[in-house]
Amino acid sequence: MLTENKFSKYLLYAIGEILLVVIGILIALQINNWNENKKQRAEEIETLKNIKSDFSNTIIEFEENNYFRERIISSTRSLYHIIHTKENNYSKYQLDSLMSDLFINPTYNGQSETLNILFNSGKINIISNDSIKNALVLWPQQVEDITEDEIYSSNIIFNDLQPIVKRYVSLYDIHNRINYKGLKLFSNATQSAFKVDYSGLFNDREFEGILSSRELPLSVSLIQTKELIGTARKIIRLIDNDIKNLK
């Protein structure tokens, strides 16, 4: 009986020791998981902040591009008025300035570096909010639509607009009037010595068609970019709310 009693005590002691070890392991795992979750939350918050910064810069760039698109469209409509009414009350300097707007091609260059890293590394799943994640996955395709129109606009300038304009007037003087983002891209103190024929240009039916081709993709890009600005602002609002919940 004494032997059995000793064995029972040792057994209970061993079971107790095992339970203590198991509990210790479970507590350690729980602490480790808590630390890992804390690190993941911190990494997710930092990633979301970087995405928000990228989208804030994107909105600024889109709005700036739309300012130039609206300016170009306004200039094309002034030129339509001259063509359709045959009334030209503009000086050569003013006409050169109107024409110079047609050679501006605002483009979106500020691709999101944070998104590129997330997609290329496969870490997009670090973002736990499905609404944010789904919006980010769709974003590159939406931007690509804008880029395609910008390429089309660029081709119109160099393949269609430039050849017809230089037959009648001086590209030298027109380029000298270009003012883009506060910069004089082409600056010469003198004017062209060659004859200018704005009347011939405005009476050329092809020029009217090219003006229309120049305006159309700009109008489409203007609409698409305004929609993207709305999407970017929605993503920023989702990020702000998510960061509050993650903290």
FENBELMO-V692905 format. One record per pair of residues at least 24 apart in sequence whose C-alpha atoms are under 10 Angstrom apart, sorted by the first residue. I is the first residue (numbers start at 0). J is the second residue. D is the distance in whole Angstrom. If there is no record, write none. Layout:
# FENBELMO-V692905
I&J&D + I&J&D
This chain:
# FENBELMO-V692905
37&245&10 + 37&246&10 + 39&125&8 + 39&126&10 + 40&125&9 + 40&126&9 + 40&127&9 + 40&242&9 + 40&245&7 + 40&246&8 + 41&242&10 + 41&245&8 + 41&246&8 + 42&125&8 + 42&126&9 + 43&123&10 + 43&124&10 + 43&125&6 + 43&126&6 + 43&127&8 + 43&241&10 + 43&242&9 + 43&245&9 + 44&125&10 + 44&126&9 + 44&238&9 + 44&239&10 + 44&241&9 + 44&242&6 + 44&243&9 + 44&245&7 + 44&246&8 + 45&242&9 + 46&113&7 + 46&114&9 + 46&117&9 + 46&123&10 + 46&125&9 + 46&126&8 + 47&113&9 + 47&125&10 + 47&126&8 + 47&131&9 + 47&235&9 + 47&237&10 + 47&238&6 + 47&239&9 + 47&241&9 + 47&242&8 + 48&113&10 + 48&235&9 + 48&238&8 + 48&239&9 + 48&242&8 + 49&111&9 + 49&112&9 + 49&113&6 + 49&114&9 + 50&111&7 + 50&112&8 + 50&113&6 + 50&114&7 + 50&135&9 + 50&234&9 + 50&235&8 + 50&238&9 + 51&111&10 + 51&113&10 + 51&231&9 + 51&232&9 + 51&234&8 + 51&235&6 + 51&236&9 + 51&237&10 + 51&238&7 + 51&239&8 + 52&111&9 + 52&113&9 + 52&235&9 + 53&109&8 + 53&110&8 + 53&111&6 + 53&112&8 + 53&113&7 + 53&114&9 + 53&231&10 + 53&235&10 + 54&109&9 + 54&110&9 + 54&111&7 + 54&113&10 + 54&228&9 + 54&230&10 + 54&231&6 + 54&232&8 + 54&234&8 + 54&235&7 + 55&228&9 + 55&231&8 + 55&232&8 + 55&235&8 + 56&109&8 + 56&110&10 + 56&111&9 + 57&107&8 + 57&108&9 + 57&109&6 + 57&110&8 + 57&111&8 + 57&227&9 + 57&228&8 + 57&231&8 + 58&109&10 + 58&224&9 + 58&225&9 + 58&227&8 + 58&228&6 + 58&229&9 + 58&230&10 + 58&231&7 + 58&232&8 + 59&228&9 + 60&105&10 + 60&106&9 + 60&107&7 + 60&108&8 + 60&109&7 + 60&228&10 + 61&105&9 + 61&106&9 + 61&107&7 + 61&108&10 + 61&109&9 + 61&221&9 + 61&224&6 + 61&225&8 + 61&227&8 + 61&228&7 + 62&221&10 + 62&224&8 + 62&225&8 + 62&228&8 + 63&105&9 + 63&106&10 + 63&107&10 + 63&180&9 + 64&104&9 + 64&105&5 + 64&106&7 + 64&107&8 + 64&180&10 + 64&220&10 + 64&221&9 + 64&224&9 + 65&105&8 + 65&106&10 + 65&217&9 + 65&218&10 + 65&220&8 + 65&221&6 + 65&222&9 + 65&224&8 + 65&225&8 + 66&105&9 + 66&221&9 + 67&100&8 + 67&103&8 + 67&104&8 + 67&105&7 + 67&179&8 + 67&180&9 + 67&217&10 + 67&221&10 + 68&100&9 + 68&101&10 + 68&103&9 + 68&104&8 + 68&105&7 + 68&214&9 + 68&216&10 + 68&217&6 + 68&218&8 + 68&220&8 + 68&221&7 + 69&214&10 + 69&217&8 + 69&218&8 + 69&221&8 + 70&97&9 + 70&100&7 + 70&101&9 + 70&103&10 + 71&97&8 + 71&98&9 + 71&99&9 + 71&100&5 + 71&101&6 + 71&102&9 + 71&103&8 + 71&104&9 + 71&105&10 + 71&213&9 + 71&214&8 + 71&217&8 + 71&218&10 + 72&100&9 + 72&101&8 + 72&210&9 + 72&211&10 + 72&213&9 + 72&214&6 + 72&215&9 + 72&217&7 + 72&218&8 + 73&97&9 + 73&100&9 + 73&214&9 + 74&98&7 + 74&99&9 + 74&100&7 + 74&101&8 + 74&210&10 + 74&214&10 + 75&100&9 + 75&101&7 + 75&207&9 + 75&210&6 + 75&211&8 + 75&213&8 + 75&214&7 + 76&210&9 + 76&211&9 + 76&214&9 + 78&201&8 + 78&207&9 + 78&210&8 + 79&201&9 + 79&206&10 + 79&207&7 + 79&210&8 + 79&211&9 + 81&198&10 + 81&201&7 + 81&202&10 + 82&198&9 + 82&200&9 + 82&201&5 + 82&202&7 + 82&203&9 + 82&204&9 + 82&206&9 + 82&207&8 + 83&201&9 + 83&202&9 + 83&207&9 + 85&198&9 + 85&201&8 + 85&202&9 + 87&197&10 + 87&198&9 + 87&201&10 + 91&172&10 + 91&173&10 + 91&195&9 + 91&197&9 + 92&172&9 + 92&173&9 + 92&176&8 + 93&176&9 + 94&173&9 + 94&176&10 + 94&197&8 + 95&168&9 + 95&169&9 + 95&170&9 + 95&171&10 + 95&172&7 + 95&173&5 + 95&174&8 + 95&175&8 + 95&176&6 + 95&177&9 + 95&197&10 + 96&172&9 + 96&173&7 + 96&174&9 + 96&175&9 + 96&176&5 + 96&177&7 + 96&178&9 + 97&173&9 + 97&176&9 + 97&177&9 + 98&164&9 + 98&170&9 + 98&172&10 + 98&173&6 + 98&174&9 + 98&176&9 + 98&177&9 + 99&170&9 + 99&172&9 + 99&173&5 + 99&174&6 + 99&175&8 + 99&176&6 + 99&177&5 + 99&178&8 + 99&179&10 + 100&173&9 + 100&174&9 + 100&176&9 + 100&177&7 + 100&178&8 + 100&179&9 + 101&156&8 + 101&160&8 + 101&161&10 + 101&173&10 + 101&177&9 + 101&210&8 + 101&213&8 + 101&214&9 + 102&152&10 + 102&153&9 + 102&155&10 + 102&156&6 + 102&157&9 + 102&160&8 + 102&161&8 + 102&173&9 + 102&174&8 + 102&177&8 + 102&213&10 + 103&152&10 + 103&153&9 + 103&156&9 + 103&174&10 + 103&177&8 + 103&178&9 + 103&179&7 + 104&149&7 + 104&150&9 + 104&152&7 + 104&153&6 + 104&156&8 + 104&179&9 + 104&217&9 + 105&149&8 + 105&152&9 + 105&153&9 + 105&179&9 + 105&180&10 + 105&217&9 + 106&145&9 + 106&146&7 + 106&148&10 + 106&149&6 + 106&150&9 + 106&152&10 + 106&153&9 + 107&142&9 + 107&143&10 + 107&145&8 + 107&146&7 + 107&149&8 + 107&224&10 + 108&146&9 + 110&139&9 + 110&142&9 + 111&139&9 + 114&138&9 + 114&139&9 + 115&139&10 + 126&241&10 + 127&241&9 + 127&245&10 + 128&237&9 + 128&238&9 + 128&241&7 + 130&234&9 + 130&237&8 + 130&238&10 + 131&233&9 + 131&234&6 + 131&235&9 + 131&236&10 + 131&237&7 + 131&238&7 + 131&241&9 + 132&234&10 + 134&230&8 + 134&231&9 + 134&233&9 + 134&234&7 + 135&230&10 + 135&231&9 + 135&234&8 + 138&227&9 + 138&230&9 + 138&231&9 + 141&223&9 + 141&224&9 + 141&226&10 + 141&227&8 + 141&230&10 + 142&223&9 + 142&224&9 + 142&227&8 + 144&220&9 + 144&223&8 + 144&224&10 + 145&216&9 + 145&217&10 + 145&219&9 + 145&220&6 + 145&221&9 + 145&222&10 + 145&223&7 + 145&224&7 + 145&227&9 + 146&220&9 + 147&216&10 + 147&220&10 + 148&215&10 + 148&216&6 + 148&217&8 + 148&219&8 + 148&220&7 + 149&216&8 + 149&217&8 + 149&220&8 + 150&216&10 + 151&212&10 + 151&213&9 + 151&216&7 + 151&217&10 + 152&212&8 + 152&213&6 + 152&214&9 + 152&215&9 + 152&216&6 + 152&217&7 + 152&220&10 + 153&213&9 + 154&213&10 + 155&209&8 + 155&210&9 + 155&212&7 + 155&213&6 + 155&216&10 + 156&209&9 + 156&210&10 + 156&212&10 + 156&213&8 + 159&205&9 + 159&206&9 + 159&208&10 + 159&209&7 + 159&210&10 + 159&212&9 + 159&213&9 + 160&205&10 + 160&206&8 + 160&208&10 + 160&209&6 + 160&210&8 + 160&212&9 + 160&213&8 + 163&200&8 + 163&203&9 + 163&205&8 + 163&206&7 + 163&209&9 + 164&196&10 + 164&197&9 + 164&200&7 + 164&201&10 + 164&206&8 + 165&195&10 + 165&200&10 + 166&195&9 + 166&196&9 + 166&199&9 + 166&200&8 + 167&194&8 + 167&195&6 + 167&196&5 + 167&197&6 + 167&198&9 + 167&199&7 + 167&200&6 + 167&201&9 + 167&203&10 + 168&193&8 + 168&194&7 + 168&195&5 + 168&196&6 + 168&197&6 + 168&198&10 + 168&199&9 + 168&200&8 + 169&193&7 + 169&194&8 + 169&195&7 + 169&196&9 + 169&197&10
